[in-house]
Amino acid sequence: MARGFRNRANNVFGIALRKVHKAQQYAYRDRRVKKRTVRRAWIHSINAGVREHGVSYSRFIHAMNYHTNIELDRKILAGLSVAEPYSFKAVVDEVKYQAKISDFIKRKPVIAEM
């Protein structure tokens, strides 16, 4: 299992044993961390797509989950926001319409004067 490790870690038994054990710990941990990072990437792409239409991510998700009958998960929404912007706009508009959040318009940024 240590084949491919560098320096003495691949042929000195004691060092290789410790390195393989540590590598297995990292592999176990990172199989779970990978799911978190992928979900985070989905949320980032949805947030970017939704902000173009004048709604924040938190308002959009809350409205979609509790005030509409649209059942799309984050993976599908992220794919739509990247690959199908017109379809994503239709989903956002439908969520705005059903949840009655069309009055939230994209505000101009507030510039603090110095």
C-alpha positions as CSV (number, residue, x, y, z in Angstrom):
1,M,0.0,0.0,0.0
2,A,3.0,2.3,0.3
3,R,4.0,2.0,-3.3
4,G,4.2,5.5,-4.7
5,F,5.2,7.1,-1.5
6,R,8.4,9.2,-1.6
7,N,11.8,8.7,0.0
8,R,12.0,6.1,2.7
9,A,8.2,5.9,3.2
10,N,7.9,3.3,0.5
11,N,10.6,0.9,1.5
12,V,11.4,1.2,5.2
13,F,8.8,-1.0,6.9
14,G,8.3,1.0,10.1
15,I,8.0,4.4,8.4
16,A,5.8,2.9,5.6
17,L,3.5,1.4,8.2
18,R,2.9,4.7,9.9
19,K,2.5,6.6,6.6
20,V,0.0,4.0,5.3
21,H,-2.0,4.2,8.5
22,K,-2.1,8.0,8.4
23,A,-3.0,7.9,4.7
24,Q,-6.0,5.7,5.4
25,Q,-7.1,8.1,8.2
26,Y,-7.0,11.0,5.7
27,A,-8.9,9.0,3.1
28,Y,-11.6,8.1,5.5
29,R,-12.0,11.7,6.7
30,D,-11.9,13.2,3.2
31,R,-14.6,11.0,1.8
32,R,-16.9,12.9,4.1
33,V,-15.3,16.3,3.6
34,K,-15.7,15.9,-0.2
35,K,-19.5,15.9,0.2
36,R,-19.3,19.2,2.1
37,T,-17.1,20.9,-0.4
38,V,-19.3,19.9,-3.3
39,R,-22.4,21.2,-1.6
40,R,-20.5,24.4,-0.8
41,A,-19.7,24.8,-4.5
42,W,-23.3,24.2,-5.5
43,I,-24.4,26.9,-3.0
44,H,-21.8,29.4,-4.4
45,S,-23.1,28.9,-8.0
46,I,-26.7,29.2,-7.0
47,N,-26.0,32.3,-5.0
48,A,-24.2,33.9,-7.9
49,G,-27.1,33.0,-10.2
50,V,-29.8,34.2,-7.9
51,R,-28.1,37.5,-7.1
52,E,-28.2,38.4,-10.8
53,H,-32.0,38.3,-10.5
54,G,-32.2,40.5,-7.4
55,V,-32.7,38.0,-4.6
56,S,-30.3,36.7,-2.0
57,Y,-29.6,33.0,-1.7
58,S,-31.1,32.6,1.8
59,R,-34.4,34.3,0.7
60,F,-34.5,32.2,-2.4
61,I,-34.0,28.9,-0.7
62,H,-36.4,29.8,2.1
63,A,-39.1,30.8,-0.4
64,M,-38.5,27.8,-2.5
65,N,-38.7,25.3,0.4
66,Y,-41.6,26.8,2.4
67,H,-43.7,28.9,0.0
68,T,-43.7,27.1,-3.3
69,N,-44.4,23.7,-4.7
70,I,-41.1,23.5,-6.6
71,E,-38.9,20.6,-5.5
72,L,-35.4,21.0,-6.9
73,D,-32.3,20.2,-5.0
74,R,-29.1,22.2,-4.9
75,K,-27.3,20.0,-7.4
76,I,-30.0,20.6,-10.0
77,L,-30.2,24.3,-9.3
78,A,-26.5,24.7,-9.6
79,G,-26.4,22.9,-12.9
80,L,-29.2,25.1,-14.2
81,S,-27.5,28.3,-13.0
82,V,-24.3,27.4,-14.9
83,A,-25.5,25.6,-18.0
84,E,-29.1,26.8,-18.5
85,P,-29.4,30.5,-17.4
86,Y,-32.8,31.0,-19.1
87,S,-34.3,28.0,-17.4
88,F,-32.8,29.1,-14.1
89,K,-34.3,32.5,-14.6
90,A,-37.7,30.9,-15.2
91,V,-37.3,29.0,-11.9
92,V,-36.3,32.1,-10.0
93,D,-39.2,34.1,-11.5
94,E,-41.7,31.3,-10.5
95,V,-40.3,31.2,-7.0
96,K,-40.6,35.0,-6.8
97,Y,-44.2,34.8,-8.1
98,Q,-45.4,32.0,-5.8
99,A,-43.7,33.4,-2.7
100,K,-44.6,37.0,-3.5
101,I,-41.1,38.3,-3.1
102,S,-41.1,40.3,-6.3
103,D,-40.9,43.5,-4.2
104,F,-37.3,42.7,-3.3
105,I,-35.4,44.5,-6.0
106,K,-31.7,44.5,-6.3
107,R,-30.6,47.5,-4.3
108,K,-27.7,49.8,-5.3
109,P,-24.7,49.3,-3.1
110,V,-24.3,51.8,-0.3
111,I,-21.1,53.7,-0.6
112,A,-19.7,55.0,2.7
113,E,-18.4,58.5,2.4
114,M,-15.1,59.2,4.0
